[in-house]
Amino acid sequence: MDCFYQIACYNTSMQGFLFLTAPGLEDMVKSEILDFLRKESTSTENIQSGSGRGWVFVTSVPGIVPEELSRAVTCSFRTIGVKGSAKRGGSPAEIEAAALAERSGFPELKKHPSFRITCFPGSEPSGTARLVEQSVGANAVNSTGAPVSLKKYSINYGVEFIDQRIFFGTVLKNEEDTPRYRKQFQVRTSVRAHIAAAMLRLCGYTGQPGVLLDPCCGSGTILLEAASVHPGIRLYGVDIDPKCVEGSQRNLKALAKAGAKAGDGSRTYQGDARKLTEMFPAGNIAFLVSNLPFGIRTGKKINFYSFYRDLLKGADRVLMQKGRAALLIGRNRGILERAVEDDNKFKIIHRRAIEVAGLHPAVYILQKKEP
């Protein structure tokens, strides 16, 4: 266990909180937790946490509303209020999970509300999830008499298998099932919301927002996240596909109805990311943030060196003097770095590899050099 903040909760049976994120973003989750606690003026004494590949665990102390903390940590896609945890042994997963759940207990079901069990098997064999859910669910029914309901449930218990450990508790957030904003339009290559949140945080938008442009906006996830973080900021999206332009605009309108409206003048355009100077005036953009084509599902025929050079040329012109770019790059990191060096208008101030759905892209933060 490394020193960190103890998180509070009202449920005295809860040991702490488990936050799931993309491997490589664990420190971003910790940073958001720190910010939340500072805002809440929580004591920093006797603070502890543990973390591993793609997860952060923090212990509980009274005082903080769990749901508020979960919502505040945007770089995490799932949060579980942990009631018990254990190292994996040699028994089948469903037996170990049921034993852990029995030790942790189900006091929340004393008044017999409906519940469900959701297993997140991680690296476990296929079929594990169903066996675990059946085993733990039967244990809860036998212990409390509470009914199981897969749709109309009061409590969702979660079982997480990760890094040779089992965590059992209540699911506070699971954006794989319930996204933080409902999209009217989606594309397969959309960046995930928690990664978009990390990109915005890394480039400085979260702390000091400004006009933002996504030149490959797709379904608009980065724009939606930016509007959610700071409603009222002007946002621009560009995409070469007219379906994406229309769809991302619909998504922004839907978000506005939910209370997170982008600033006046925000809109999406059909256009080429390599021709930004034809669409935007010079020096008007504070942040350029984008999930660029990886060359796997999209951009298979792109000459990436030329693409990056043209994008950087346009970014240099449309960004303000101290403007920054946050770019999610697939397997072409070396090509990007060569393009940045040859262009000589930007410096790389941060880079980090992450893992997403079996891929290993990298986030690059670029800043314009002084003239």
N, C-alpha and C positions, 0 to 999 in steps of 0.2 A: 504494500500500500504506500502510495506517495502522498505527501501532504497536499491537501486541497480543502474545499469547502464541504462542511456537512450541510445537507439539504434538509429542510424542515417538512413536516407533514402532520396532518391532524390524526391520521390513523396510527395509533400506537403499536399496532401489530406489524407495521411496515418498516422494514429494515433500511430501505433507501430507494434510490431510483437508478434504473438502468436505461441509458440512452444509446440507441443504435444509430450509426452513421456510416458513411463511406470510409473504408480504410484510407488513412491519410488525412482525415479531417477531425481526429480526436481532439486536438488542441483547440480547434474552433469551437467545439462543443463546450469545452472547459471555459473558454473565454466568455461565451454567452452566459454560462452559469454564474461566473464571477460578476458580470455586468448586472444580471438580475438581482443578485444578492446585495450588491452595492446600492442599487436603486431601492431595495427594500430595507436597507440599513441593518442587515443581518450581521450578528456577531461573527467574527472571523476566528474565534478561539476554538481549539480542539477540532480542527478541520481535517478530514481524511477523505481519500477517494482511491479507487483502483481503476485501471484502464487496460485495454488490450487492443487487438487488431479490430477496429471498427466498433468499439464500444467504450463507454465510460460509466462507471458506477460510483455513486456518492451516497453516503449514509444519511440517516434522517435525524432531525431535531425538530421540536415543535415550533410552529410559527409561520410557515409558508404554505399557501394553498397549492397542492400538487398540480392541479390543472393549469394554474397560472404559470408555474414554472415550466411545465411541459410545452405550453404554447410559446413561451419566450425563447426556447432553445430551437431556433429555426434550422440550424445546421444538423439536426437530428430528425430522422424520419419516423422513429418509433420510440416510445417511452413506456416503461413498465415500472409501476410501483412495487418494488420487490418485497415479498413476504418471507422468502427463504431462498438460499442458494447452496450448492454443493458441488464438489468435484465429481467428475464422471468416474464410476467404478467399472466393474467388469460385467454387470448385469445388463439385460436389454433396456433400452431407453425408456419404454413404457413402465417398467417396474421401478426404475430409479426415480422417474418423474412422479409416479403415484406416491412413492414413499416420501419424497420431499414435500409434496402437497399435503399429505396427511400430517406430517410434522408441523407444517406451517399453519394448518387449520383453515376453516371457512367461517369465521365469526360473522362475516358480513351477510351470511345466508340464514341467520337465526330466525328472521321473520319470513323466511321462505320466498325471497324474490327470485325471479327467473334468472338464469345465468347461462353462459356458454364457456367452452374452453377453446382457446386458439393456440396451437403449437407452431412455433417457428423453428423448424428442424435444423437450420444451418447446414452443416456438412454431414448430417445424419443420412442414412440410406433413404431412398424413396419409399414411401409407405409408412415411415416412422410417425409422421404427424397424426395420421388417423388413429393409429394404435395408442399414441400418447393421449390424444383427446378423449378416446373412449375410456381408457384406464383411469385418468384423473377425473373425468366426468362421473364415472360410476362411483368413485370414492366420495365425491362431493354429495351425490344423491343419497348414498348409504349413510353418510354422516349427518346430513341435515334434512333430508326429505324435500329439498328445494327442486323445482322443475327445471329441466334443460330446455332452452329455446334458442335456436340458431339465428333467429331474426329479431324477436321482441324480447330482448334480455335486459336486465337491470345491471348486471355485472359481467364483464368479459375478463375471465382469468387467462393469463398468458403464460406459456412455457417456452423459454428461450434456451436453445442449445448453442453455445458459442465458446470457442477456445477451451474445449474439454471441461466446460462447466454447465450446470443447469441453473437457471433462474426461474423462480415461480412467483407470480404476483398478479396484480390487476393492470390491464392494458389502459393506459391513459391517452395514448395517441398511437395510431398506426396509419400512416399516410399511404401505405400500399392498398389499404381497403377504403380509407376515407381521406382523400386528398384535402389539403388545406384550402384549396379553392376549386370549385367545380368548373371544368372546361366544357364549352360548347363544341370545341374542335380540338383534335389531338393528332399528333404525328408520331410515328414509331421512334424517331430519333430525338424526341424532345429531351432536353436536359432535365434531370430530376430537381424538384423544388429545393431540397436541402443543399444540393450542389450549387444551384443558382444563388441561394442565400449566402453560401460560403464565398462565392466569387464577389458578390457585392460587398461583403465584409472585408475581404482581402484588399480590394482596390480602394476602400475608403468611403464608398457611397453610404454605408450604414451610419457612419458617424457624422459625415458632412455631405449631405446629398446635393446633387446638381443635375442639370439636364443630361439625360442618358440616352444613348443610341445602341441598339442591337442590330447590326447589319446582316445577320442571318437569323431572323427572329423565329422562324418555324411557327409553332403554335403560341408563342409569346410568353413562355414560362419566365424568362428573365424579366420581361416587362411587368408581368403580373406580380412577381416577387418584389420588384422595385416599388410598385404602387402599394403593395401591402405594407412594406417597411415604412415608406414615407408617402402617404397620399398627398396629392396636389403637386407633385413634381412633374414637369413636362418630360414625356417619354416618346421616343421615336423607334419604330421598327422598320426594317427593310427585309424583303425576301424576294428571290427571283421567281418563286412559285405564286401565282395569283391566288390559289386556294389558301395558301398560308397567310397571305396578306389579309384576305377577307376573314379567315378563321381567327387569326390573332386579334383582329379588331373586335370581332364578336366576343371573344374571351375577355377583352378589356371592358367592354360594355357590361358584360355579366358581372364582372368583379365590382364595377361601379355601383351596380344595383345592390351589391352586398355590403357597400359602405367604404370601399377603398378605391376611390376615383383617382385616375391619373390627372395631371395638371392640364389646364386649358391649352389647346394647341397640340395635344398629344395625338399621334396617329401613326398608322403603318403605311408603307409605300411599296409598290412593286418596283424592284430595281436590282442592280448588280452590286454586290458588296465591293467590287473592284472599282466602282465608279461613284464613290461617295461625293466627290467634289462637284458632280453634276446635280446633286440632290440637296446639298446643304451648304449654307454660307460658311465662310472661314471663321474659326475661333468661337463657335457657338455651343459646342458640346463639352461637358465636363468629364463624362465617363463613356467609354465605348466598351461594352460588355457583351460577349458572344460565345456561343457554343459553335465553333467552326466545323465544317464538314471533315469527317475523319478519313474519307476515302474508302469506307467499307460499304455502308448502305447508301450514302450520298457522296457525291464528288469523286466517283471512281475514275473519271476521265480528266480530272483537274491536274494541271501542271502546278504543283503546290508552291514551288519556289516563286513562280510568277504571280500566283494568287496572293501569297503573303506580301510580296513586294508592292503589289498594287493596293492591297488593303492598307498597308502601313503608310503608303504615300497619301491615300485619302484620309486616313486617321490623323496624320500629322497636320493636314490642312484644316480639318473640321474641329479638332480638339483645341480647347483653350491652352494657354501657355503652359500651365502646370497640369494639363489633362492626363488622365490615366486610361489604360486599356487593360481589361481582364479577359483573357482568351483561354478557352478549353480546347486543347490540342490532342489529337489522337496519336498515331504512331509516327508523326512527322516532326518530332521535336527538334531534331538536328537541322531539318530544313528551315524551320521557323527561326532558330537561333542564327543560322547563316544569313537569312533574309534580314533579320534585325541588325546584324553586324554590318552587312553591305549597305543597308539603307542609312544607317548612322544617324537617325533622327530620334531614336528611342533607346532607353537603357532598360535592361531587365532588372527589376528591383526585387522580384520574388518568383520562385518557381517551386512547384511541389507535385509529386505524382500521387494519384489517388486510384482507387479501384471501383469500377462501376460495371456490374453485370458481366464479370469475367474479362473486361477490358481494363487497360491501364493508361488512361489519358493523363495529361498534366495541365495544371492551371498555371498560366504565366501572367504576371502583372508587369506591364510596361509603363514607363513614364517618359514624357517628352523631355528631351535634353534642352538645356538652356540655349537660346539662340546665340 
